[in-house]
Amino acid sequence: MRTERFAFFLLCLPDVNYSSNTENSMQTANLLPLILVIAVIAYGLAYMRSRTVAGPLGGIRNLKALPFYYAARAALWCAIPALIVLTAWAVFEGKVIQNLVVSSLPAELLPKSAGEASLLMSQINNVAAGKLNPAFVPAEVVGAADKLGALKAQSSQFKTVLVVLIAVLGAAFAWSRVQPQINARENVECTLRWIFFACAAMAVLTTVGIVFSVIFETVRFFGKVPISEFLFGTSWSPQTALRADQVGSDGAFGIIPLFTGTLLISAIALLVAVPTGLLSAVYLSEYASKSARSVIKPLLEMLAGVPTVVYGFFAALTVAPFIRDLAEMVGLEASSQSALAAGLVMGIMIIPFVSSLSDDVINAVPRTLRDGSLALGATQSETMKNVIFPAALPGIMGGILLAASRAIGETMIVVMAAGLAANLTANPLESVTTVTVQIVTLLTGDQEFDSAKTLAAFALGMMLFILTLALNVIALKVVRKYREQYD
């Protein structure tokens, strides 16, 4: 019976991030610079040994590799094994210590649920940290807290000794392998290739993990709400009423009003940003003088550094009232929070994404293409339209796609200038909301991740991911079409 309850406790046990005691000899953060220092020392010793070994042979030209590679190999042998051990220790240390502490508890203190497990571990940790008076907890918990502190101190000491020993042994081994017949360059390049592969794999696995985590919660959401209602519903009201007889007690999870608002605001923003940014890039790269370019380009790029909350204030306090008053002057009715206000300000915000990238891409087109076109009698505008623009199209499409993604993912400006109302409308003078705004709204505060309201945020995230993926596919097809035409 005790074995079963102990196994259940380990399954329910939370991952507690323990605070370190001041008496610990050295912490993980302090070991990183120490490893770096040992690696630098190993680098210097291996470099000097390589030159010493090369002396009797007639110089470094008789070595299989330059002294730099022997030194770099020694630094890698010192740092990589020590960092691997340190990382593994940091990942598994807390869980192992928790299991050892729990194994010392009597059977009657083992919890029966995950909540009790979390509470018990919090008590032990607070007693060990001095935040809880031991007189208010059982003696067994005090003993477990003492054992927790002792285990943390022993773990810190052993970790320090082990990591330093591995670093020193690695450096010593690499130093002893500094020999003329060994090609250190191949070893270093092979190691670097594996490091690059690990970084690329980590990025891919992180993306896959994010996608699968969102997919898992989305499947749970569709178990509570039909997918047809979500995709084709025209009403969005995710809140759940307190009584079953209230209107909308089951909630309404139609995504069409959210996507309508997202696409409406994004389209307005792109209508402002793409022509303005692209034409400004053409002017700066082809027509502006050096003095004008040195002033205008930094001023344009400064727009990217303005916080979005500042744009939100500008939209809510200046642009939205101006649009409302202007609409009233021409006999139209406009809301104090409108899609047009949010889209206009968002378009101003993303101008640098289009302008700066397009300008860099246009300037990257070889000068020979310009000179050849002009030599054949084409005007500067014809050269830009028929030669430079097709050559720079892939980069320009990348800048536009980046601007579109930025517009779709913007939240603060929409909250402050367009509101939170999920209205199904194509009128830019009315208040609308977007997918990202609703995701933030659904996940704000303490939420239970077993209700349709909270799980709806993950479904919205999955739809947003699919929309962004579709934009990438369309952009690739457009680039491929025009690139083939240019070739």
C-alpha positions as CSV (number, residue, x, y, z in Angstrom):
1,M,0.0,0.0,0.0
2,R,2.8,2.4,0.9
3,T,4.6,1.6,-2.4
4,E,1.4,2.4,-4.4
5,R,0.8,5.7,-2.6
6,F,4.5,6.7,-2.9
7,A,4.3,6.1,-6.7
8,F,1.2,8.1,-6.9
9,F,2.9,10.9,-4.9
10,L,5.8,11.0,-7.4
11,L,3.4,11.3,-10.3
12,C,1.6,14.1,-8.6
13,L,4.7,15.9,-7.4
14,P,5.1,19.3,-8.9
15,D,8.4,20.6,-10.3
16,V,9.4,23.0,-7.5
17,N,12.1,25.5,-8.3
18,Y,14.0,25.7,-5.0
19,S,15.7,28.8,-3.9
20,S,19.4,28.3,-3.2
21,N,20.9,28.5,0.3
22,T,23.6,31.1,0.9
23,E,25.9,28.4,2.3
24,N,26.0,26.5,-1.0
25,S,29.6,26.6,-2.3
26,M,28.8,27.5,-5.9
27,Q,25.7,27.8,-8.0
28,T,25.0,27.0,-11.6
29,A,25.2,30.6,-12.6
30,N,28.7,30.9,-11.0
31,L,29.9,27.7,-12.7
32,L,29.4,29.1,-16.2
33,P,32.2,31.8,-16.0
34,L,34.4,29.3,-14.2
35,I,34.1,26.9,-17.1
36,L,34.8,29.8,-19.5
37,V,38.0,30.6,-17.5
38,I,39.2,27.0,-17.6
39,A,38.4,26.8,-21.3
40,V,40.5,30.0,-22.0
41,I,43.4,28.6,-20.0
42,A,43.1,25.3,-21.9
43,Y,43.1,27.3,-25.1
44,G,46.3,29.2,-24.2
45,L,48.1,26.1,-22.9
46,A,47.3,24.1,-26.1
47,Y,48.3,27.0,-28.3
48,M,51.7,27.2,-26.6
49,R,52.2,23.5,-26.7
50,S,51.4,23.3,-30.4
51,R,54.0,25.9,-31.1
52,T,56.5,24.2,-28.8
53,V,55.9,20.9,-30.6
54,A,56.3,22.5,-34.0
55,G,59.6,24.1,-33.1
56,P,61.9,21.0,-33.5
57,L,60.0,20.1,-36.8
58,G,60.9,23.4,-38.5
59,G,57.9,25.5,-37.7
60,I,54.1,25.4,-37.7
61,R,54.0,24.7,-41.4
62,N,54.9,21.1,-40.5
63,L,51.9,20.6,-38.3
64,K,48.7,19.0,-39.7
65,A,46.7,22.1,-38.6
66,L,47.4,25.6,-37.4
67,P,48.0,26.2,-33.7
68,F,44.6,27.9,-33.5
69,Y,42.8,24.6,-34.2
70,Y,44.7,22.7,-31.5
71,A,43.9,25.4,-29.1
72,A,40.2,25.5,-30.2
73,R,39.9,21.7,-29.8
74,A,41.3,21.9,-26.2
75,A,38.7,24.7,-25.4
76,L,35.9,22.6,-26.8
77,W,37.0,19.4,-25.0
78,C,37.0,21.5,-21.8
79,A,33.7,23.3,-22.2
80,I,31.3,21.0,-24.0
81,P,31.4,17.9,-21.6
82,A,31.3,20.2,-18.6
83,L,28.3,22.1,-20.0
84,I,26.4,18.9,-20.8
85,V,26.9,17.6,-17.3
86,L,25.9,21.0,-15.8
87,T,22.7,21.2,-18.0
88,A,21.7,17.6,-17.1
89,W,22.3,18.3,-13.4
90,A,20.2,21.5,-13.5
91,V,17.3,19.6,-15.3
92,F,17.2,16.6,-13.0
93,E,18.5,18.0,-9.7
94,G,15.2,19.3,-8.3
95,K,13.2,16.1,-9.1
96,V,15.8,13.8,-7.7
97,I,16.0,15.8,-4.5
98,Q,12.2,15.8,-4.1
99,N,12.1,12.1,-4.5
100,L,14.8,11.5,-1.9
101,V,13.0,13.9,0.5
102,V,9.6,12.2,-0.1
103,S,11.1,8.7,0.5
104,S,11.9,9.8,4.1
105,L,8.2,10.6,4.9
106,P,6.0,8.2,6.8
107,A,3.1,6.6,4.9
108,E,0.4,8.6,6.7
109,L,1.8,11.9,5.4
110,L,1.8,10.9,1.7
111,P,-0.9,12.9,0.0
112,K,-3.9,11.5,-1.9
113,S,-4.2,14.1,-4.6
114,A,-2.0,16.4,-6.7
115,G,-3.2,19.4,-4.7
116,E,-2.1,17.8,-1.4
117,A,1.2,16.9,-3.0
118,S,1.8,20.5,-4.0
119,L,0.8,21.8,-0.6
120,L,3.1,19.3,1.2
121,M,6.1,20.2,-0.9
122,S,5.4,23.9,-0.5
123,Q,5.4,23.4,3.3
124,I,8.7,21.5,3.2
125,N,10.3,24.1,1.0
126,N,9.1,27.0,3.1
127,V,10.4,25.4,6.3
128,A,13.7,24.8,4.7
129,A,13.9,28.4,3.5
130,G,12.9,29.8,6.9
131,K,9.6,31.2,5.7
132,L,7.5,29.0,7.8
133,N,7.7,28.4,11.6
134,P,8.6,24.7,12.2
135,A,6.2,24.8,15.2
136,F,3.2,24.9,12.9
137,V,4.0,21.8,10.9
138,P,4.5,18.1,11.9
139,A,7.9,17.0,13.1
140,E,8.2,14.7,10.1
141,V,7.8,17.7,7.8
142,V,10.6,19.5,9.8
143,G,12.8,16.5,9.3
144,A,12.1,16.5,5.6
145,A,12.9,20.2,5.4
146,D,16.3,19.5,7.2
147,K,17.0,16.7,4.8
148,L,16.1,19.0,1.9
149,G,18.6,21.6,2.9
150,A,21.3,19.0,3.5
151,L,20.7,17.4,0.1
152,K,20.7,20.8,-1.7
153,A,24.1,21.7,0.0
154,Q,25.5,18.3,-0.9
155,S,24.2,18.5,-4.4
156,S,25.7,21.9,-4.9
157,Q,29.1,20.8,-3.6
158,F,29.2,17.6,-5.7
159,K,28.0,19.5,-8.8
160,T,30.9,22.0,-8.4
161,V,33.5,19.3,-8.0
162,L,32.2,17.1,-10.8
163,V,31.9,20.0,-13.3
164,V,35.3,21.4,-12.6
165,L,36.9,17.9,-12.7
166,I,35.3,17.1,-16.0
167,A,36.5,20.5,-17.4
168,V,40.0,20.0,-16.2
169,L,40.2,16.4,-17.4
170,G,38.9,17.4,-20.8
171,A,41.5,20.2,-21.0
172,A,44.3,17.8,-19.9
173,F,43.2,15.2,-22.5
174,A,43.1,17.7,-25.3
175,W,46.5,19.2,-24.2
176,S,48.1,15.7,-24.3
177,R,46.7,15.2,-27.8
178,V,48.5,18.2,-29.3
179,Q,50.6,16.2,-31.7
180,P,51.9,17.0,-35.2
181,Q,50.3,14.0,-36.9
182,I,46.8,14.8,-35.6
183,N,44.6,17.0,-37.8
184,A,42.9,19.2,-35.2
185,R,41.2,21.2,-37.9
186,E,39.0,18.2,-38.9
187,N,38.1,17.6,-35.3
188,V,37.1,21.2,-34.6
189,E,35.1,21.5,-37.8
190,C,33.3,18.2,-37.1
191,T,32.5,19.3,-33.6
192,L,31.2,22.7,-34.8
193,R,29.0,21.0,-37.4
194,W,27.4,18.9,-34.7
195,I,26.9,22.0,-32.6
196,F,25.2,23.8,-35.5
197,F,23.1,20.8,-36.1
198,A,22.0,20.7,-32.5
199,C,21.1,24.3,-32.6
200,A,19.0,23.8,-35.8
201,A,17.4,20.7,-34.3
202,M,16.6,22.6,-31.1
203,A,14.8,25.3,-33.1
204,V,12.9,22.7,-35.1
205,L,12.0,20.7,-32.1
206,T,10.8,23.8,-30.3
207,T,8.5,24.7,-33.2
208,V,7.2,21.1,-33.3
209,G,6.6,21.1,-29.6
210,I,4.7,24.4,-29.7
211,V,2.6,23.1,-32.6
212,F,1.8,19.8,-30.9
213,S,0.9,21.5,-27.6
214,V,-1.5,23.8,-29.4
215,I,-3.0,20.9,-31.4
216,F,-3.5,18.8,-28.2
217,E,-5.5,21.6,-26.5
218,T,-7.3,22.4,-29.7
219,V,-8.5,18.7,-29.9
220,R,-9.7,19.0,-26.3
221,F,-11.6,22.2,-27.3
222,F,-13.3,20.5,-30.2
223,G,-14.4,17.7,-27.8
224,K,-16.5,20.3,-26.1
225,V,-17.5,22.6,-29.0
226,P,-18.4,21.2,-32.5
227,I,-15.8,22.2,-35.1
228,S,-18.6,23.3,-37.5
229,E,-19.9,25.8,-34.9
230,F,-16.4,27.1,-34.4
231,L,-15.5,27.5,-38.1
232,F,-18.9,28.7,-39.4
233,G,-20.5,30.4,-36.4
234,T,-21.3,34.1,-36.7
235,S,-21.4,34.9,-33.0
236,W,-18.6,35.0,-30.5
237,S,-19.5,35.1,-26.8
238,P,-17.2,32.6,-25.0
239,Q,-18.3,33.5,-21.4
240,T,-20.4,30.9,-19.6
241,A,-23.4,32.1,-17.6
242,L,-23.9,31.2,-14.0
243,R,-27.4,29.8,-14.5
244,A,-28.5,27.4,-17.2
245,D,-31.6,29.5,-18.0
246,Q,-29.6,32.5,-18.9
247,V,-29.2,33.6,-22.5
248,G,-26.0,32.2,-24.0
249,S,-25.4,29.9,-21.1
250,D,-23.5,27.5,-23.3
251,G,-21.5,30.3,-24.9
252,A,-21.0,31.1,-28.6
253,F,-17.7,30.2,-30.2
254,G,-18.1,31.3,-33.9
255,I,-14.8,32.4,-35.2
256,I,-16.0,34.3,-38.3
257,P,-16.4,37.7,-36.5
258,L,-12.9,37.5,-35.1
259,F,-11.3,36.6,-38.5
260,T,-13.4,39.3,-40.2
261,G,-12.1,41.9,-37.8
262,T,-8.5,40.6,-38.1
263,L,-8.5,40.7,-41.9
264,L,-10.3,44.0,-42.0
265,I,-7.7,45.8,-39.7
266,S,-4.8,44.0,-41.4
267,A,-6.0,44.9,-44.8
268,I,-6.3,48.6,-43.9
269,A,-2.8,48.5,-42.3
270,L,-1.3,46.9,-45.4
271,L,-3.1,49.4,-47.7
272,V,-1.3,52.1,-45.8
273,A,2.1,50.4,-45.2
274,V,2.8,48.6,-48.5
275,P,2.5,51.5,-51.0
276,T,4.1,54.0,-48.6
277,G,6.9,51.7,-47.6
278,L,7.6,50.4,-51.1
279,L,7.6,53.9,-52.7
280,S,9.7,55.3,-50.0
281,A,12.2,52.5,-50.5
282,V,12.3,53.2,-54.3
283,Y,12.9,56.9,-53.6
284,L,15.6,56.3,-51.1
285,S,17.5,53.7,-53.2
286,E,17.1,55.2,-56.6
287,Y,16.3,58.9,-56.5
288,A,17.3,60.4,-53.1
289,S,20.6,62.1,-52.6
290,K,23.1,60.9,-50.0
291,S,22.2,63.7,-47.6
292,A,18.5,63.2,-48.0
293,R,18.9,59.4,-47.5
294,S,21.0,59.9,-44.4
295,V,18.2,61.8,-42.8
296,I,15.0,60.1,-44.1
297,K,16.0,56.5,-43.6
298,P,16.9,56.8,-39.9
299,L,13.7,58.7,-39.3
300,L,11.6,56.0,-41.0
301,E,13.4,53.2,-39.0
302,M,12.7,55.1,-35.8
303,L,9.0,54.2,-36.2
304,A,9.9,50.6,-35.6
305,G,11.3,51.5,-32.2
306,V,8.2,53.2,-30.9
307,P,6.4,51.0,-28.3
308,T,3.0,49.7,-29.5
309,V,1.3,51.2,-26.4
310,V,2.3,54.6,-27.6
311,Y,0.8,53.9,-31.0
312,G,-2.3,52.7,-29.1
313,F,-2.6,56.0,-27.2
314,F,-2.1,57.9,-30.4
315,A,-4.9,55.9,-32.1
316,A,-7.3,56.1,-29.2
317,L,-6.8,59.8,-28.3
318,T,-6.1,61.4,-31.7
319,V,-6.9,59.3,-34.7
320,A,-10.2,57.7,-33.5
321,P,-11.8,61.0,-32.4
322,F,-10.6,62.7,-35.7
323,I,-12.2,59.9,-37.8
324,R,-15.4,60.1,-35.8
325,D,-15.7,63.9,-36.2
326,L,-14.8,63.7,-39.9
327,A,-17.5,61.0,-40.4
328,E,-20.1,63.2,-38.7
329,M,-19.2,66.1,-40.9
330,V,-20.0,64.1,-44.1
331,G,-23.1,62.5,-42.6
332,L,-21.8,59.1,-41.6
333,E,-22.0,57.4,-38.3
334,A,-18.6,56.3,-36.8
335,S,-17.8,54.6,-33.5
336,S,-15.4,56.1,-31.0
337,Q,-13.4,52.9,-31.5
338,S,-13.2,51.8,-35.1
339,A,-11.3,49.4,-37.3
340,L,-10.2,52.3,-39.5
341,A,-8.4,54.1,-36.6
342,A,-6.6,50.9,-35.6
343,G,-5.7,50.0,-39.2
344,L,-4.3,53.4,-40.1
345,V,-2.1,53.6,-37.0
346,M,-1.0,50.0,-37.4
347,G,-0.1,50.8,-41.0
348,I,2.1,53.6,-39.9
349,M,3.7,51.3,-37.4
350,I,4.7,48.6,-40.0
351,I,5.9,51.0,-42.7
352,P,9.6,50.4,-41.6
353,F,9.2,46.7,-42.0
354,V,8.3,47.2,-45.7
355,S,10.5,50.2,-46.3
356,S,13.8,49.1,-44.7
357,L,13.7,45.5,-46.1
358,S,12.7,46.7,-49.5
359,D,15.4,49.3,-49.6
360,D,18.1,46.8,-48.5
361,V,16.9,44.3,-51.2
362,I,16.8,46.9,-54.0
363,N,20.3,48.1,-53.1
364,A,21.5,44.5,-53.2
365,V,20.6,44.1,-56.9
366,P,23.9,44.1,-58.8
367,R,24.9,47.4,-60.3
368,T,25.6,45.8,-63.6
369,L,21.9,45.2,-64.2
370,R,21.2,48.9,-63.8
371,D,24.0,49.9,-66.0
372,G,23.1,47.4,-68.7
373,S,19.5,48.5,-68.8
374,L,20.4,52.2,-68.9
375,A,23.0,51.5,-71.6
376,L,20.3,49.9,-73.8
377,G,18.3,53.2,-73.6
378,A,15.8,52.4,-70.8
379,T,14.8,55.3,-68.5
380,Q,15.4,55.1,-64.8
381,S,11.8,54.3,-64.2
382,E,11.7,51.6,-66.8
383,T,14.9,50.1,-65.3
384,M,13.2,50.1,-61.9
385,K,10.0,48.5,-63.2
386,N,11.4,46.0,-65.6
387,V,14.8,45.0,-64.2
388,I,15.4,46.0,-60.5
389,F,11.9,45.2,-59.2
390,P,11.7,41.7,-60.6
391,A,15.2,40.9,-59.3
392,A,14.3,42.3,-55.8
393,L,10.8,40.7,-55.7
394,P,11.6,37.8,-53.4
395,G,13.0,40.2,-50.7
396,I,10.2,42.7,-51.2
397,M,7.6,39.9,-50.7
398,G,9.5,38.8,-47.6
399,G,9.2,42.4,-46.2
400,I,5.5,42.5,-47.1
401,L,4.9,39.1,-45.5
402,L,6.7,40.2,-42.4
403,A,4.5,43.3,-42.2
404,A,1.4,41.3,-42.7
405,S,2.4,38.9,-39.9
406,R,3.1,41.9,-37.7
407,A,-0.3,43.4,-38.4
408,I,-2.1,40.1,-37.8
409,G,-0.4,39.6,-34.5
410,E,-0.7,43.1,-33.1
411,T,-2.8,43.4,-30.0
412,M,-2.3,46.6,-28.1
413,I,-3.4,49.0,-30.8
414,V,-6.5,46.9,-31.5
415,V,-7.5,46.9,-27.8
416,M,-7.1,50.6,-27.4
417,A,-8.4,51.8,-30.8
418,A,-10.8,49.1,-32.1
419,G,-12.3,47.7,-28.9
420,L,-13.3,44.2,-27.8
421,A,-16.6,43.8,-29.5
422,A,-16.8,40.9,-31.8
423,N,-18.9,42.5,-34.5
424,L,-19.4,40.7,-37.9
425,T,-19.1,43.7,-40.2
426,A,-17.1,45.0,-43.1
427,N,-17.7,48.6,-42.2
428,P,-14.3,50.1,-41.1
429,L,-16.1,52.8,-39.1
430,E,-17.5,50.3,-36.6
431,S,-15.8,48.6,-33.6
432,V,-14.3,45.2,-34.2
433,T,-11.9,42.8,-32.5
434,T,-9.2,40.4,-33.6
435,V,-8.0,36.9,-32.9
436,T,-5.0,37.9,-30.9
437,V,-7.0,40.3,-28.7
438,Q,-9.5,37.5,-27.8
439,I,-6.6,35.1,-27.0
440,V,-5.2,37.6,-24.5
441,T,-8.7,38.2,-23.1
442,L,-9.4,34.5,-22.6
443,L,-6.1,33.8,-20.9
444,T,-6.0,36.9,-18.6
445,G,-6.2,36.1,-14.9
446,D,-6.7,32.8,-13.2
447,Q,-8.2,30.3,-15.6
448,E,-9.2,26.7,-15.5
449,F,-7.7,24.8,-18.4
450,D,-10.6,22.3,-18.6
451,S,-13.3,24.7,-19.8
452,A,-14.3,25.5,-23.3
453,K,-13.7,29.2,-22.7
454,T,-10.0,28.8,-21.9
455,L,-9.4,26.1,-24.5
456,A,-10.9,28.4,-27.1
457,A,-7.7,30.4,-26.9
458,F,-5.7,27.4,-28.2
459,A,-8.1,26.8,-31.0
460,L,-7.8,30.5,-32.0
461,G,-4.0,30.1,-31.9
462,M,-4.2,27.1,-34.2
463,M,-6.4,29.0,-36.7
464,L,-3.9,31.9,-36.6
465,F,-1.0,29.5,-37.2
466,I,-2.9,28.0,-40.2
467,L,-3.6,31.5,-41.5
468,T,0.1,32.5,-41.2
469,L,1.2,29.3,-42.9
470,A,-1.2,30.0,-45.8
471,L,0.3,33.5,-46.2
472,N,3.7,32.0,-46.4
473,V,2.6,29.5,-49.1
474,I,0.9,32.2,-51.1
475,A,4.0,34.4,-50.9
476,L,6.3,31.6,-52.0
477,K,4.0,30.9,-55.0
478,V,4.0,34.5,-56.0
479,V,7.8,34.8,-55.7
480,R,8.3,31.6,-57.7
481,K,6.0,32.8,-60.5
482,Y,7.6,36.1,-61.0
483,R,11.1,34.8,-60.5
484,E,10.6,32.2,-63.3
485,Q,9.2,35.1,-65.5
486,Y,12.3,37.1,-64.8
487,D,14.7,34.2,-65.5
